[in-house]
Amino acid sequence: MEATKRNKVANTPILNLLAKNVRYYRGKLQMSQERLAELADLHPTYISNIEQGHRNLSLQNVANIADALGVTVPELLTPLPD
């Protein structure tokens, strides 16, 4: 199996929600993907893939991102008001 196919995850409702919330909170802080990646100890491309809903994250990575954004894990997984 090709590496790109193996590493890509189909968008699912929970991944799309996480993607939307990471983009929202990052934007609220006017933080670049590169800075978020640095604070969360992740690669900028990985952050980009998360924000596109293409990565199935470990719980530890979700916690690292939440910490870097100054929010809780439940906040990253709760739908934002429209």
N, C-alpha and C positions, 0 to 999 in steps of 0.2 A: 504494500500500500504506500502511496506517495506520502511524504512527510506533511505536505500542505493539507491533504485530505484528512490525515490522521489527527492533526493538531487543530483543525477547524471544527467548531461545534455549531450545529444548526441553532438559529435563534429560537429561544424558548421564552415563554412569558416571564419567568423569573430572571433570566439573563437580560432580557430587554428592560425590565424594571431596574435592575442593578445598573445597567448601562446608562439609562436616563438619569438616575439619581447621582451617579458618579459625575456625569457631565454637569448636572445642576449644581451640586455642591462645589465642584471645582471652579465652575464659572462664577459662583457667588463669591468665592475667594479670589477671583481673578488670577488663578493659578494655572500655569502651563502644564501640559501633560508631562513634560520633562521634569518639572519641579515635583509633581505628585509622584512620579516614578522614583525620584531620588529619595523623597521622604518615606515612601513605602518600601524602599529597597527592592524595586522591581525595574524592569526594562521599559523605556518609553514606548516601544512597539507593543509590549504586553498591555500597557494602559490603553493604547489606541484600540487594540483588539477587544478589550473589555468594554470600552465605550461604544463599540460597534455591535456588542452582543455576541462576539465570536469566541469567547473564552469561558470555559467552565472552571471557575476559580476554586482553590482550596479555601476552607474556612479561615485558615491563617492569613491568606492573602486578602480576604475580605476584611478581616480585622486590621491588618496593616494599612489598608486603604482608608478605612474608617478613622483610624488614629491620625493618619496624615491629613485628613480633611476636617478633623475636630468634631466628628459625629460618632454616633454609636452604630454598631452593626444593625440593630433593628431599624434605625433611621435609613440606612442604605437599602433596606429591603421592604420599606413601607411606601406605598404609592403616595406621591405628592399631590396636593390639591391642584386642580386645573386652573 
